[in-house]
Amino acid sequence: MAEQANNEQPPQGEGPAEDGGTASQTSLAGRRTAGLGLLLGALGVVYGDIGTSPLYALKTVFTLDRGLVPDAPDVFGVISLVFWSIILIVSVKYVVFILRADNEGEGGVMALAALARKALLKDSGRRAGAVLALGALGAALFYGDSVITPAISVLSAVEGLEVISPQWAVVVLPVSAVILTLLFAIQRWGTGRVGAVFGPIMLLWFASLGVAGTAEVIRHPSVLAGLSPTYAALFIVGHPVIAFIAMGAVVLAITGAEALYADMGHFGRAPIRRAWFAIVFPALTLNYLGQGALILRAPDSRDNPFFLLLPGWAQLPMVVLATVATVIASQSVISGAFSVSREAMRLGFLPHLRIRQTSRRQYGQIYAPGVSWALFAAVLLVTFAFGSSTNLAAAYGVAVTGTFLITTTLFLVVARVLWHWTTWQVALFAVVVGSIELTFFTANLAKVTHGGWLTLLIAIILFTILLTWRRGAELVTARRIEREGPLRDFIDTLHATDIPWVPGTAVFPHPNKETTPLALRANVAHNHVRHERIVIITGRTANVPHIPWDQRLTIDDLGDPNDGIIHITAVFGFQDPTDFPEVLRPRRRPPPRTNDRPRSRLLPRLEDHTAVHPSARYGHLA
């Protein structure tokens, strides 16, 4: 029999607002303000990566293979490939479909793997384990991407100084290192505060992208023909080898799509979608069209079309803005790495790392200090090892495209088993999206010998760590459960044994009520006594900021209300301190209602001679 503790709460209700309006009107205005804040925050954190791709995407396409001719067919073909890759992979796959697959508000490849595992557990434990391992591989590849993205983003922006004067080349690496250090130093602020600062800057960035692109498109409106998918098809048919090589660089235009999904827990689905369709997508399209028009007009500009798209007086301000934007671009994968790490901890692939909750409203806004500084060390090492964004571009893409394929595979499992998609729907999605991503992946395999090995090496190391930790945790847990034994059997033994009772209450934090706490078993075995009152307490953390006191405790007498042994489940909000002594402390309660069941006489006396295990101060969260 279980019952809920009924602690007193202050009354809640609508009343007059301070400005003379009703509380509901104030609440509506507050929600609108919060919605705008989340949209700006999403703009500042989620879209930094994909938003700075124009800095290097087309430049890399036209410098990767000099077989590309800067004439209308090739330029239109490349623009068409970029545009339709953005449409199909980012707009359709991620923004429309993948964002629907949230796991209690969280996104990312590990969250998707957890959803797929839940869907398959009823039918096949082996397949459920396989999709979870696939999710771990995707997470490992995402970590590899998280190392490369900050380095290439910051380097590509600071290298804009070389466009102004070649003499600035010597300061590119030191300035990049300083910027990266500052970026990781501010992570402790949390994505909410960081997004509030970065959001307006990214709004200015996307406005600048759109204006710069529009000016060139107005001069050469014929470039709009590149939006037609026929040019992409003709380009592939006419130059299959060159097109295949170009696809390895075209993928740079959609990097950041996976971070878009991983960051969903920080801001929510709606702000991310609105920011994409209202601001980001139009600005990116206009800028890529503008760069294509410039390459047609001045073929020599293909070595750095982004900065040459601007007049001379605007290039230095744009370098400054681009540098700030690329710092922000790195934020998307960094915060995504925090979210993926927490999902990995939940699923048992990582030990319990320190996680700081940085928002009083958004459960997904977190900061993981260990993850942050480990990434910083890896990013700084990669920056100095490769030295330029061009060298890093050769290493970029393998991890990103591998993660794309894994995400698509896991999504199709969720769509088929959990959402009950028909066979033709699954096949259509797999053919349209999967074939494009497979092409991207195979095209990027050519980069393995030119630097792509780095992200693969990072992924292999981390994948090994993830699987090893999970397997080790499974073995330890199985051994612990075996030693603990069933709680019901232990209680029956206590009932059948004439064991002395001693005054007081003993509290044992424990992750469940199915097995016996080892400390309880050891106390009985070595001291040959049991306390008059025994409390087994389990902590849970909910995805809301606070849990009211009247909903925080659930008491189960474990089938016998007179033996003095109970189990308590304590539920905390993510902003509530997980302090077991505090939550067990008696509080003033209202008189019981007539339909209330009699309460356990144990709860009001928990403070009387209570012995609590030291770990209860911090909670034993399952």
C-alpha positions in Angstrom: 0.0 0.0 0.0 1.4 3.4 -1.0 0.4 6.8 0.2 1.6 10.3 -0.5 2.8 12.7 2.1 0.6 15.8 2.3 2.8 18.7 3.4 1.4 22.2 3.5 1.8 24.5 0.5 1.1 28.2 0.1 -2.2 28.9 -1.8 -1.9 29.5 -5.5 -4.3 31.3 -7.7 -4.9 34.2 -10.0 -5.0 37.7 -8.7 -4.5 41.3 -9.9 -1.2 41.9 -11.6 1.1 44.7 -10.5 0.4 46.7 -13.7 -3.4 46.6 -13.1 -4.1 43.8 -15.6 -5.1 40.3 -14.6 -2.6 37.6 -13.7 -3.5 35.6 -16.8 -2.8 38.6 -19.0 0.5 39.1 -17.3 1.2 35.4 -17.6 0.5 35.5 -21.4 2.8 38.5 -21.8 5.4 36.7 -19.8 5.1 33.6 -22.0 5.5 35.7 -25.2 8.6 37.4 -23.8 10.0 34.0 -22.7 9.2 32.7 -26.2 11.1 35.5 -27.9 13.9 35.0 -25.4 14.1 31.3 -26.3 14.0 32.1 -30.0 16.9 34.5 -29.7 18.7 32.0 -27.4 18.2 29.3 -30.0 19.5 31.6 -32.7 22.6 32.3 -30.5 23.4 28.8 -29.5 21.8 26.3 -31.9 22.5 27.9 -35.3 26.0 29.2 -34.8 27.6 26.2 -36.5 25.5 25.9 -39.6 25.2 29.7 -39.7 28.9 30.2 -40.2 29.3 27.5 -42.9 29.2 30.2 -45.6 32.6 31.3 -44.4 34.3 28.1 -45.8 31.8 25.8 -47.6 31.9 27.2 -51.2 35.6 28.2 -50.8 36.4 24.5 -50.0 34.2 23.2 -52.8 36.1 25.3 -55.4 39.6 24.8 -54.0 39.2 21.1 -53.2 39.3 20.1 -56.9 40.5 22.5 -59.6 38.6 20.5 -62.1 35.6 22.7 -61.2 35.3 25.5 -63.8 33.8 28.8 -62.5 31.3 28.9 -65.3 27.5 28.9 -65.2 26.9 25.1 -65.4 29.4 24.2 -62.6 28.5 27.2 -60.4 24.8 26.5 -60.8 25.3 22.8 -60.2 27.2 23.5 -56.9 24.7 26.0 -55.7 21.9 23.6 -56.5 23.7 20.8 -54.6 24.1 23.1 -51.6 20.6 24.4 -51.6 18.9 21.0 -51.9 21.2 19.4 -49.3 20.0 22.1 -46.9 16.4 21.5 -47.9 16.4 17.7 -47.6 18.8 17.1 -44.7 18.2 20.2 -42.5 14.7 21.4 -43.3 13.0 18.1 -44.0 14.9 15.5 -42.0 15.9 17.4 -38.9 13.6 20.4 -38.5 10.4 18.7 -39.7 10.9 15.0 -38.6 13.8 14.4 -36.2 12.8 17.2 -33.8 9.6 15.3 -33.2 11.6 12.4 -31.7 12.4 13.9 -28.3 13.0 11.8 -25.2 11.3 13.7 -22.4 12.3 16.9 -24.1 15.9 15.9 -24.8 17.4 15.5 -28.2 20.6 14.1 -29.6 21.6 10.7 -31.0 21.7 9.1 -27.5 18.2 10.3 -26.8 17.1 8.9 -30.1 18.8 5.6 -29.4 17.0 5.4 -26.0 13.6 5.9 -27.8 14.5 3.2 -30.3 15.5 0.9 -27.5 12.2 1.4 -25.7 10.3 0.6 -28.9 12.2 -2.6 -29.4 12.5 -4.0 -25.8 9.1 -5.7 -26.0 10.0 -7.6 -29.2 13.8 -8.2 -29.1 16.3 -7.5 -26.3 19.1 -8.2 -28.7 17.9 -5.6 -31.3 17.3 -3.1 -28.5 20.9 -3.6 -27.3 22.1 -3.2 -30.9 20.4 0.2 -31.4 21.8 1.4 -28.1 25.3 0.5 -29.2 24.6 2.3 -32.5 23.6 5.3 -30.5 26.9 5.1 -28.5 28.8 5.1 -31.8 26.8 8.1 -33.0 27.7 9.9 -29.7 31.3 9.1 -30.2 31.3 10.5 -33.7 29.5 13.6 -32.4 32.3 14.1 -29.8 34.7 14.0 -32.7 32.7 16.6 -34.5 32.7 18.7 -31.3 36.5 18.8 -31.3 36.8 19.9 -35.0 34.0 22.4 -35.2 35.3 25.1 -32.7 38.8 24.9 -34.3 37.7 25.2 -37.9 35.1 27.9 -37.1 37.4 30.2 -35.2 40.3 29.7 -37.6 38.2 30.4 -40.7 37.1 33.7 -39.2 40.4 34.9 -38.0 42.0 34.0 -41.3 39.9 36.8 -42.7 42.7 39.1 -41.5 44.9 37.6 -44.3 42.4 38.9 -46.9 43.0 42.4 -45.6 46.8 42.0 -45.3 49.1 38.9 -45.7 51.2 40.3 -42.8 48.4 39.4 -40.4 49.0 35.6 -41.0 51.4 35.3 -38.1 48.8 36.3 -35.5 46.1 33.9 -36.7 47.0 31.0 -34.4 47.6 33.1 -31.2 44.4 35.1 -31.7 42.5 31.9 -32.3 43.9 30.3 -29.2 42.9 33.3 -27.1 39.3 33.3 -28.5 38.9 29.6 -27.9 40.1 30.0 -24.3 37.6 32.8 -23.7 34.8 30.7 -25.3 35.3 27.8 -22.9 35.8 30.0 -19.9 32.2 31.4 -20.3 30.6 28.0 -20.5 29.9 28.1 -16.8 27.4 30.9 -17.4 25.0 28.4 -18.9 23.4 28.3 -22.3 20.5 30.5 -21.2 22.7 33.5 -20.4 25.1 32.7 -23.2 22.2 32.6 -25.6 20.8 35.9 -24.4 24.2 37.5 -25.2 24.8 35.6 -28.4 21.3 35.8 -29.8 21.3 39.5 -30.9 24.8 39.1 -32.3 23.7 36.1 -34.4 20.6 38.1 -35.5 23.0 40.8 -36.8 25.1 38.1 -38.4 22.3 36.5 -40.3 21.0 39.9 -41.4 24.5 40.7 -42.7 24.6 37.4 -44.6 21.3 38.1 -46.2 22.2 41.7 -47.1 25.6 40.8 -48.6 24.1 38.0 -50.6 21.1 40.0 -51.8 23.3 42.8 -53.1 25.2 40.4 -55.4 22.0 38.6 -56.5 20.4 41.8 -57.5 23.5 42.5 -59.8 23.3 39.0 -61.3 19.7 37.6 -60.8 20.5 34.8 -63.2 22.1 32.9 -60.3 18.6 32.2 -59.0 18.4 29.5 -61.6 20.8 27.5 -59.4 17.8 26.8 -57.0 16.5 24.4 -59.6 17.3 20.7 -58.8 17.8 20.1 -62.5 21.2 21.8 -62.3 22.3 19.5 -59.5 21.2 16.5 -61.6 22.9 17.7 -64.7 26.1 18.5 -62.8 26.2 15.0 -61.3 25.5 13.3 -64.7 27.9 15.5 -66.6 30.8 15.4 -64.1 30.3 12.3 -61.9 33.8 12.2 -60.5 34.1 15.9 -59.9 30.6 15.9 -58.4 31.5 13.1 -56.1 34.6 14.9 -54.9 32.5 18.1 -54.5 30.0 16.3 -52.3 32.7 15.8 -49.8 32.9 19.6 -49.4 29.2 20.4 -50.0 28.5 18.6 -46.7 30.2 21.6 -44.9 27.1 23.6 -45.7 25.0 21.4 -43.5 27.3 20.7 -40.6 25.6 21.8 -37.4 22.4 20.0 -38.3 23.1 17.3 -35.7 23.9 19.9 -33.1 20.5 21.5 -33.9 18.9 18.2 -32.7 21.3 17.7 -29.7 20.5 21.2 -28.4 16.7 20.7 -28.4 16.7 20.2 -24.7 18.2 23.6 -24.1 15.4 25.6 -25.9 12.7 23.3 -27.1 11.3 22.3 -30.5 9.2 25.3 -31.4 11.9 28.1 -31.0 14.3 26.1 -33.0 11.9 25.6 -35.9 10.7 29.2 -35.9 14.3 30.5 -35.9 15.2 28.2 -38.8 12.4 29.0 -41.2 12.0 32.7 -40.4 15.7 33.8 -40.2 18.4 31.2 -40.7 17.3 29.4 -43.9 16.5 32.6 -45.9 19.8 34.2 -44.9 21.9 31.2 -45.8 20.2 30.8 -49.1 20.8 34.4 -50.1 24.4 34.3 -49.1 25.2 31.1 -51.0 23.5 32.6 -54.1 25.5 35.8 -53.7 28.8 33.9 -53.5 27.8 31.9 -56.6 27.1 35.1 -58.5 30.4 36.6 -57.4 32.3 33.6 -58.6 30.6 33.9 -62.0 31.5 37.6 -62.2 35.0 37.3 -60.8 36.4 33.7 -61.0 39.5 34.6 -58.9 37.2 35.3 -56.0 36.6 31.6 -55.5 39.6 31.3 -53.2 37.6 33.3 -50.6 34.2 34.4 -51.9 32.7 35.2 -48.6 34.8 38.2 -47.6 35.3 39.3 -51.3 31.5 39.5 -51.5 31.8 42.7 -49.4 33.2 46.1 -50.4 36.7 46.9 -49.0 35.4 49.2 -46.3 33.2 46.5 -44.9 35.7 43.6 -44.9 37.4 44.5 -41.5 34.1 44.9 -39.7 32.9 41.7 -41.2 36.1 39.9 -40.0 35.3 41.1 -36.5 31.7 40.1 -36.7 32.6 36.7 -38.3 35.1 36.1 -35.5 32.4 36.7 -32.9 29.9 34.5 -34.9 32.4 31.6 -35.2 32.9 31.8 -31.5 29.2 31.4 -31.1 29.2 28.7 -33.8 31.3 26.6 -31.5 28.7 26.9 -28.8 26.2 24.7 -30.6 28.4 21.6 -30.5 29.7 22.4 -27.0 26.3 22.6 -25.5 25.2 19.6 -27.6 28.1 17.6 -26.1 26.8 18.5 -22.6 23.3 17.1 -23.5 24.8 14.0 -25.2 27.0 13.4 -22.1 24.0 13.5 -19.8 22.0 11.1 -21.9 25.1 8.8 -22.0 25.2 8.9 -18.2 21.5 8.1 -17.9 21.9 5.1 -20.2 24.9 3.8 -18.2 27.6 4.6 -20.8 29.5 7.2 -18.6 30.1 7.5 -14.9 28.2 10.1 -12.9 30.0 13.3 -14.0 29.3 16.6 -12.3 26.3 18.4 -14.0 25.3 21.9 -13.1 21.8 23.1 -13.8 22.1 26.6 -15.2 18.4 27.5 -15.6 15.5 27.7 -13.1 13.0 27.0 -15.9 14.7 24.9 -18.6 15.7 21.4 -17.5 17.9 20.9 -20.6 20.1 23.9 -19.9 23.2 22.4 -18.2 26.9 22.8 -17.8 29.3 19.8 -17.5 32.7 21.1 -16.3 34.6 17.9 -17.0 33.3 17.6 -20.5 33.9 21.3 -21.2 37.5 21.4 -20.2 38.3 18.0 -21.9 36.9 19.5 -25.1 38.9 22.6 -24.7 42.2 20.7 -24.4 41.4 18.6 -27.5 40.3 21.7 -29.5 43.4 23.6 -28.7 45.6 20.7 -29.6 43.9 20.2 -32.9 44.1 24.0 -33.7 47.8 24.1 -33.4 48.4 20.7 -35.0 46.5 21.6 -38.2 47.2 25.3 -38.3 44.6 26.4 -40.8 40.9 26.0 -41.7 41.9 24.5 -45.1 43.8 21.7 -43.4 41.0 21.1 -40.9 38.4 21.1 -43.7 40.1 17.9 -45.0 39.5 16.3 -41.6 36.0 17.6 -41.4 33.0 15.7 -42.6 33.7 12.0 -41.8 32.3 12.2 -38.3 29.4 14.5 -39.3 28.2 12.3 -42.2 28.6 9.1 -40.0 26.4 10.7 -37.4 23.9 11.6 -40.1 23.6 8.0 -41.2 23.3 6.7 -37.6 20.6 9.2 -36.8 18.6 8.3 -39.9 18.8 4.6 -39.0 17.7 5.1 -35.4 14.9 7.5 -36.6 13.6 4.9 -39.0 13.4 2.4 -36.2 11.4 4.8 -34.0 9.2 5.8 -37.0 8.4 2.2 -37.8 8.0 0.6 -34.4 6.8 3.6 -32.2 5.0 5.8 -34.7 3.8 2.9 -36.9 4.9 4.3 -40.2 4.0 2.1 -43.2 6.6 0.3 -45.2 6.4 2.7 -48.1 6.9 5.7 -45.8 10.0 4.2 -44.3 11.3 3.2 -47.7 10.7 6.7 -49.2 12.5 8.4 -46.3 15.4 5.9 -46.4 15.8 6.3 -50.2 15.6 10.1 -50.4 17.5 11.1 -47.2 19.6 7.9 -46.7 21.0 7.8 -50.2 22.1 11.5 -50.0 23.8 10.9 -46.7 25.4 7.7 -47.9 26.9 9.7 -50.8 28.2 12.3 -48.4 29.8 9.7 -46.2 31.5 7.8 -49.0 32.7 11.1 -50.5 34.3 12.0 -47.2 36.0 8.7 -46.8 38.6 10.0 -49.3 39.5 12.5 -46.5 40.6 9.8 -44.1 44.2 9.9 -45.2 44.3 13.7 -45.3 43.1 14.3 -41.7 39.8 12.5 -41.4 41.6 9.8 -39.4 41.6 12.2 -36.5 37.9 12.3 -36.0 37.7 8.5 -36.5 40.4 8.0 -33.9 38.6 10.2 -31.4 35.4 8.3 -32.1 37.0 4.9 -31.8 38.6 5.8 -28.5 35.4 7.2 -27.0 33.2 4.4 -28.4 35.5 1.9 -26.6 35.3 3.9 -23.4 31.5 4.1 -23.6 31.0 0.4 -24.2 33.6 -0.6 -21.7 32.0 1.5 -18.9 28.5 0.2 -19.7 29.6 -3.4 -19.7 31.6 -2.9 -16.5 28.6 -1.2 -14.9 26.3 -4.1 -15.9 28.7 -6.6 -14.3 29.0 -4.6 -11.1 25.2 -4.1 -10.9 24.5 -7.7 -11.4 27.0 -8.7 -8.7 25.5 -6.1 -6.3 21.9 -7.2 -6.9 23.0 -10.8 -6.3 24.6 -9.8 -3.0 21.7 -7.6 -2.0 19.0 -10.2 -2.6 15.3 -9.5 -2.8 14.0 -7.1 -0.1 10.8 -9.1 0.4 12.7 -12.2 1.3 14.9 -10.2 3.7 11.8 -8.8 5.5 10.3 -12.3 5.7 13.5 -13.5 7.3 13.3 -10.6 9.9 9.7 -11.6 10.7 10.6 -15.2 11.1 13.7 -14.5 13.3 13.5 -13.5 16.9 16.0 -10.6 16.4 16.2 -7.8 19.1 14.8 -4.4 18.3 16.7 -1.3 19.3 15.2 2.2 19.7 15.5 4.8 16.9 15.2 5.1 13.2 17.8 4.0 10.6 17.6 5.5 7.1 19.2 3.7 4.2 19.5 5.4 0.8 19.0 2.9 -2.0 18.2 3.1 -5.7 15.1 0.8 -5.6 12.7 -1.1 -3.3 13.2 -4.5 -5.0 16.6 -5.3 -3.4 18.0 -5.0 0.1 20.5 -2.2 1.0 23.8 -3.9 1.8 24.2 -1.6 4.8 21.0 -2.9 6.2 21.9 -6.5 5.6 25.4 -5.9 7.2 23.9 -4.2 10.2 21.6 -7.2 11.0 24.4 -9.7 10.2 27.1 -8.1 12.3 25.2 -6.4 15.1 22.4 -9.0 15.4 19.8 -6.2 16.0 17.5 -4.1 13.9 16.2 -0.6 14.5 12.7 0.0 15.7 12.0 1.9 12.5 13.7 1.2 9.2 13.4 3.7 6.3 14.6 2.8 2.8 14.6 5.9 0.7 15.0 6.3 -3.1 15.6 9.6 -4.8 14.3 10.6 -8.2 14.8 13.8 -10.2 11.9 15.2 -12.3 12.1 17.3 -15.4 10.5 20.3 -13.7 12.2 23.0 -11.6 10.5 22.3 -8.3 8.3 19.6 -6.8 5.8 20.9 -4.2 6.1 19.5 -0.7 2.8 17.7 -0.9 3.9 15.8 -4.0 7.5 15.1 -2.9 7.2 11.9 -0.8 5.5 8.6 -1.6 5.4 6.2 1.3 5.0 2.4 0.9 4.7 0.2 4.0 5.9 -2.8 1.9 2.8 -4.9 2.8 3.0 -4.7 6.6 2.1 -1.4 8.4 3.2 -2.7 11.8 6.7 -4.0 11.3 8.3 -0.5 11.2 9.9 -1.0 7.8 8.8 1.4 5.0 10.1 2.6 1.6 10.0 6.3 0.7 10.3 7.6 -2.8 11.5 11.2 -2.7 11.0 13.2 -6.0 13.0 16.4 -6.5 12.8 19.1 -9.1 16.0 19.8 -10.9 16.4 23.0 -8.9 15.6 21.4 -5.6 18.5 20.3 -3.4 18.6 16.5 -3.1 19.0 16.5 0.7 17.4 13.5 2.3 17.5 14.7 5.9 15.8 17.9 4.9 13.1 16.2 2.9 12.4 13.8 5.9 12.2 16.5 8.5 8.7 16.7 9.9 6.6 19.7 8.7 3.4 21.2 9.8 0.5 19.5 8.0 -3.1 20.5 7.6 -5.7 18.3 9.4 -6.4 15.1 7.5 -9.5 15.0 5.3 -12.2 12.5 6.1 -11.4 10.3 3.2 -7.7 10.1 4.0 -6.3 6.8 4.9 -4.6 6.5 8.3 -1.0 7.6 8.0 2.0 5.6 9.0 2.9 6.5 12.6 6.5 6.4 11.5 6.7 9.6 9.5 6.0 12.3 12.2 8.8 10.7 14.3 11.5 10.4 11.7 13.7 12.9 13.6 13.5 11.1 16.8 16.8 9.2 17.2 17.3 8.9 13.5 20.5 7.4 12.1 21.1 8.4 8.5 23.9 7.1 6.2 26.3 10.0 5.3 25.4 9.6 1.6 21.9 10.7 2.4 23.1 14.3 2.6 23.5 14.3 -1.2 20.9 11.8 -2.1 21.1 8.4 -3.8 19.7 9.3 -7.2 18.8 6.4 -9.5 
